[in-house]
Amino acid sequence: MATILIAEDRQADRELLAKVLGSAGHQVFEASDGLAALEIAQREHPHMIISDVLMPTMDGFEFVRRLRGIDSVRETPVIFYTATYHQREAWALAKRCGVARILIKPSASQDILATVDTILSGSLASGPTLPSLESFDHEHAQLLNTKLMEKVNDLEAAEQRLAVAVDICHHFVTERDPVTILRHVCMAAREVTFAQHAVVGLVGADGSAVEMLLTSGYDEETERSVKPPSRSGEVLQTVLSERLPVRKRNVDGRPESLGLAEGQPEIHSFLAVPIASPSRVYGWLSLHNKLGADEFSDEDKQVALVLAAHAAVAYENARLIDDLQHQTTAMRQSDERKQFALGVARMGVWELDFIAKGMTWSETMAPVFGL
């Protein structure tokens, strides 16, 4: 058993790592930022540290540089566990700081444990070094500037995609068929978020059963394999009952790992949002397999939420108009039946009169129908 320090600002990632490492018998300490991790490291002297790169107070690079400057813990092997820094320059600087290995989020449990065991066994030397302050600051600043520019570009791209989504939503206003609206949503969401497949599911008024599935991106044969998911599954419970989005990376690709029906194509990344108005939940929109990336982004989630929210309003309005049209038609048909019945009744009276007076049929019926 080893003592391992986890430096990670995201609670969900800390809990996952702690669970995986704890299951292997390791003792785990947790820190939510680099400064707290330094304090725990000096106090507990862990056998290993697993650190995120993008953290508050100081990032992973600065944390490792400071760690290497403390005699009592400078030899401690460090693993970077990150979804943010993949560039060659970032890997080079991490190696110079003595980072033993870089794992990409999310990694499978067996890969995390295998890496930890390899480093603890001493078969992979971490080779901790202390780069010169001037060299480190220069390379570190370059990395931060590069990452900042990436974020700026991502924000600009997100704004453009939101603008496209809003423009799509404007077209919902002119559509009167509820199902057609949802078909447009399904197709538009897939295209705007660069998803391989998209599914819209409709539930009944009490939310207990899936009444309809609409899909986009599947060929005709594969579409038949897409079955309604379990209403009691964790994903749909969160989306439909709590009205919350769900974004996951599904490492094994099995649809049933997400509470979806088996037998359909593998799903490695997943995003689902509720289609709901203030009055009720109509269903959900789910996106499968982000093209060109391992998972859907926060920007994808925001775009999907915007589309689903506008779709819910448009769908509700279209259904209301449809119901009013049916009611109007029913009322008109009822009035016509009443008028016809009244005409028939009056016809009976006039027919008796016409027989008594010897009048023709047309002369008798003219007053009834205003002829």
C-alpha positions in Angstrom: 0.0 0.0 0.0 1.2 3.5 -0.8 0.2 7.0 0.2 -0.9 9.0 -2.8 -1.7 12.7 -2.9 -4.3 13.9 -5.4 -4.1 17.6 -6.5 -7.3 18.3 -8.4 -9.8 21.2 -8.3 -12.7 19.2 -9.7 -14.4 17.3 -6.9 -15.8 14.6 -9.3 -12.4 13.9 -10.6 -10.9 13.8 -7.1 -13.6 11.4 -5.9 -13.1 9.1 -9.0 -9.3 8.9 -8.5 -9.7 8.4 -4.7 -12.2 5.5 -5.4 -10.0 3.8 -8.0 -6.8 4.1 -5.8 -8.6 3.2 -2.6 -10.0 0.0 -4.3 -6.3 -1.0 -4.8 -5.5 -0.5 -1.1 -3.7 2.9 -1.4 -4.1 5.6 1.2 -5.3 8.8 -0.4 -4.9 12.5 0.5 -6.8 15.1 -1.4 -6.1 18.8 -2.3 -8.3 21.2 -4.3 -5.4 23.4 -5.5 -1.6 23.5 -5.8 -1.0 25.5 -2.7 -2.9 23.1 -0.5 -1.2 20.2 -2.2 2.3 21.6 -1.3 1.3 21.9 2.3 0.0 18.3 2.4 3.0 17.0 0.6 5.4 18.5 3.2 3.3 17.2 6.1 2.5 13.7 4.8 5.4 12.9 2.5 3.4 10.8 0.0 4.9 8.1 -2.1 3.4 9.7 -5.2 1.4 12.7 -6.4 -1.3 12.8 -9.1 -1.9 16.3 -10.2 -4.2 18.2 -12.6 -2.5 20.8 -14.7 -5.2 23.6 -14.8 -5.9 24.5 -11.2 -6.5 27.7 -9.2 -3.7 29.5 -7.2 -1.1 27.8 -9.3 -1.2 25.4 -12.3 0.4 22.0 -12.3 3.7 23.2 -13.8 4.3 25.8 -11.1 3.2 23.2 -8.4 5.9 20.7 -9.6 8.6 23.4 -9.9 8.0 24.4 -6.3 7.8 20.8 -5.2 11.2 20.2 -6.7 12.6 23.1 -4.6 11.6 21.5 -1.3 14.3 19.0 -0.2 12.0 16.7 1.8 9.7 16.0 -1.2 11.7 16.9 -4.3 12.2 13.3 -5.3 8.4 12.5 -5.1 7.2 11.1 -8.5 4.4 13.1 -10.1 1.8 12.1 -12.6 -0.1 14.7 -14.6 -3.8 13.8 -15.1 -5.1 16.4 -17.5 -7.6 17.0 -20.3 -6.2 20.5 -21.1 -2.5 20.3 -22.0 -1.7 18.0 -24.9 0.9 20.0 -26.9 4.4 18.8 -27.4 5.8 21.9 -25.7 3.7 21.1 -22.6 4.9 17.5 -22.5 8.5 18.7 -22.9 8.3 21.1 -20.0 6.5 18.5 -17.8 9.4 16.1 -18.5 12.0 18.7 -17.6 10.2 19.3 -14.3 10.5 15.6 -13.5 6.9 14.5 -14.2 6.9 10.8 -14.5 3.9 10.3 -16.8 1.0 12.2 -18.3 -2.4 10.6 -18.3 -5.2 12.1 -20.4 -8.6 12.5 -18.8 -10.6 10.5 -18.5 -8.4 7.3 -18.3 -9.7 3.8 -17.6 -9.3 2.6 -14.1 -7.0 -0.2 -15.1 -4.7 2.3 -17.0 -4.5 4.5 -13.9 -3.6 1.6 -11.6 -1.1 0.1 -14.1 0.7 3.5 -14.3 0.8 3.9 -10.6 2.1 0.4 -10.1 4.8 0.9 -12.7 6.1 4.0 -11.1 5.9 2.7 -7.5 7.8 -0.4 -8.5 10.7 1.8 -9.6 10.7 0.4 -13.2 10.0 3.9 -14.5 12.3 6.5 -13.1 10.8 9.9 -12.8 14.1 11.7 -13.0 13.1 14.8 -11.2 15.1 17.9 -12.1 14.8 21.5 -11.3 14.9 23.7 -14.5 16.4 27.1 -14.2 14.0 29.8 -13.1 14.6 31.9 -16.2 14.1 29.0 -18.5 11.0 27.8 -16.7 9.4 31.2 -16.6 10.0 31.7 -20.3 8.6 28.3 -21.4 5.8 28.5 -18.9 4.7 31.9 -20.1 4.7 30.7 -23.7 2.4 27.8 -22.7 0.0 30.1 -20.8 -0.1 32.5 -23.8 -0.8 29.6 -26.2 -3.5 28.2 -23.9 -5.1 31.7 -23.6 -5.2 32.1 -27.3 -6.8 28.7 -27.7 -9.5 29.8 -25.1 -10.1 33.0 -27.0 -10.5 31.1 -30.2 -12.8 28.6 -28.5 -15.0 31.5 -27.2 -15.2 33.1 -30.6 -16.2 29.7 -32.2 -18.7 29.2 -29.4 -20.3 32.6 -30.0 -20.6 31.8 -33.7 -22.2 28.4 -33.0 -24.6 30.0 -30.5 -25.5 32.6 -33.2 -26.2 29.8 -35.7 -28.3 28.0 -33.0 -30.4 31.1 -32.3 -30.9 31.6 -36.1 -32.1 28.1 -36.3 -34.5 28.7 -33.4 -36.1 31.6 -35.3 -37.2 29.2 -38.0 -39.1 27.2 -35.4 -41.6 30.1 -35.0 -43.0 29.6 -38.5 -43.4 25.9 -38.2 -46.8 24.6 -37.1 -46.3 20.8 -37.1 -44.9 19.7 -33.6 -43.1 16.6 -34.9 -41.5 18.5 -37.7 -40.1 21.0 -35.2 -38.4 18.2 -33.2 -37.0 16.6 -36.4 -35.4 20.0 -37.2 -34.0 20.2 -33.7 -32.5 16.7 -33.9 -30.8 17.4 -37.2 -29.6 21.0 -36.3 -28.2 19.9 -33.0 -26.2 17.1 -34.6 -24.7 19.5 -37.2 -23.9 22.4 -34.9 -22.2 20.3 -32.2 -20.5 18.0 -34.8 -22.1 14.9 -33.3 -22.1 11.6 -35.2 -25.7 10.8 -34.2 -28.6 12.6 -32.5 -31.8 11.3 -30.9 -34.9 13.1 -29.7 -37.2 11.2 -27.4 -40.7 12.2 -26.5 -42.4 11.0 -23.3 -46.0 10.8 -22.3 -47.8 13.4 -20.3 -47.0 11.6 -17.0 -43.4 11.1 -18.1 -43.7 7.3 -17.5 -43.2 6.0 -21.1 -41.2 6.9 -24.2 -43.8 7.5 -26.9 -41.6 8.5 -29.9 -38.0 8.5 -31.0 -36.6 10.7 -33.8 -33.0 10.3 -35.0 -30.4 12.0 -37.2 -27.2 10.6 -38.6 -28.1 6.9 -38.8 -28.5 5.0 -42.0 -31.9 3.3 -42.4 -30.7 -0.1 -41.3 -28.8 1.1 -38.2 -31.7 3.4 -37.2 -33.9 0.3 -36.6 -31.4 -0.8 -33.9 -32.0 2.4 -31.8 -34.5 1.5 -29.1 -36.1 3.6 -26.3 -33.8 3.7 -23.2 -35.0 2.7 -19.8 -37.0 5.5 -18.2 -35.6 4.5 -14.8 -32.0 4.7 -15.9 -29.7 7.2 -14.2 -29.2 9.3 -17.3 -32.9 9.8 -18.1 -33.7 10.3 -14.4 -31.3 13.2 -14.3 -32.4 14.7 -17.6 -36.2 14.2 -17.3 -36.8 14.3 -13.5 -34.2 16.8 -12.5 -34.1 18.8 -15.8 -30.3 18.7 -15.8 -27.9 18.2 -18.7 -25.7 15.1 -18.7 -22.3 15.0 -20.4 -20.2 11.9 -20.2 -17.3 10.1 -21.8 -18.1 6.4 -22.1 -14.8 4.6 -22.2 -16.0 1.1 -23.0 -18.4 2.4 -25.7 -21.3 0.2 -24.5 -24.7 2.0 -24.7 -26.0 0.1 -21.7 -23.2 1.7 -19.6 -25.2 4.9 -20.1 -28.6 3.2 -19.3 -29.4 3.1 -23.1 -30.7 0.0 -24.9 -28.1 -2.4 -26.1 -27.7 -3.5 -29.7 -27.2 0.0 -31.1 -23.9 1.5 -32.3 -21.2 2.2 -29.7 -21.3 5.5 -27.9 -18.0 6.8 -26.7 -19.0 10.4 -25.9 -22.5 11.4 -24.8 -24.5 14.6 -24.2 -28.2 14.8 -23.2 -30.4 17.8 -22.4 -34.1 18.1 -21.5 -36.7 19.4 -23.9 -38.8 21.2 -21.3 -41.0 24.3 -20.9 -41.9 25.8 -17.6 -45.1 23.7 -17.5 -43.8 20.3 -18.3 -41.0 18.1 -19.7 -41.7 16.8 -23.2 -38.6 14.7 -23.7 -34.8 14.9 -24.3 -32.2 15.6 -26.9 -29.1 13.4 -26.9 -25.9 13.6 -29.0 -23.6 10.7 -29.5 -19.9 10.6 -30.4 -18.3 14.0 -30.8 -16.5 14.0 -34.2 -12.8 15.0 -33.9 -12.8 15.0 -30.0 -13.0 12.6 -27.1 -16.0 14.3 -25.5 -18.5 17.0 -25.9 -17.5 20.4 -24.6 -19.2 22.9 -22.3 -19.9 25.0 -25.4 -21.6 22.0 -27.0 -23.8 21.7 -23.9 -24.8 25.4 -24.0 -25.7 25.1 -27.7 -27.8 22.0 -27.1 -29.5 23.7 -24.1 -30.4 26.7 -26.3 -31.8 24.6 -29.0 -33.8 22.4 -26.7 -35.2 25.3 -24.8 -36.4 27.1 -27.9 -37.7 23.8 -29.3 -39.8 23.2 -26.2 -41.5 26.5 -26.5 -42.1 26.1 -30.3 -43.3 22.6 -29.8 -45.7 23.6 -27.0 -47.0 26.5 -29.1 -47.5 24.3 -32.1 -49.3 21.7 -30.0 -51.5 24.4 -28.6 -52.4 25.8 -32.1 -53.0 22.2 -33.3 -55.4 21.6 -30.3 -57.2 24.9 -30.9 -57.6 24.0 -34.6 -59.1 20.6 -33.7 -61.4 22.2 -31.2 -62.5 24.8 -33.7 -63.1 22.1 -36.3 -65.0 20.0 -33.8 -67.2 23.0 -32.8 -67.9 23.8 -36.4 -68.8 20.2 -37.2 -71.1 20.2 -34.1 -72.8 23.4 -35.2 -73.3 22.0 -38.7 -74.8 18.8 -37.3 -77.2 20.9 -35.1 -78.2 23.0 -38.1 -78.8 19.9 -40.2 -80.9 18.3 -37.4 -82.9 21.5 -37.1 -83.4 21.6 -40.8 -84.5 18.0 -40.9 -87.0 18.6 -38.1 -88.3 21.7 -39.8 -88.4 19.7 -43.1 -90.8 17.2 -41.4 -93.2 20.0 -40.4 -93.1 21.6 -43.9 -93.5 18.2 -45.6 -96.8 17.6 -43.7 -97.9 21.1 -44.7 -97.0 20.6 -48.3 -99.0 17.3 -48.4 -102.0 19.1 -46.9 -101.8 22.0 -49.3 -100.8 20.1 -52.4 -97.6 22.2 -52.9 -94.5 21.0 -54.7 -91.4 19.8 -52.7 -89.2 22.7 -53.9 -91.8 25.2 -52.9 -92.1 23.6 -49.4 -88.3 23.3 -48.7 -87.3 26.8 -50.0 -88.2 28.5 -46.7 -86.2 25.9 -44.7 -82.9 26.4 -46.5 -83.5 30.0 -47.4 -83.9 29.3 -51.1 
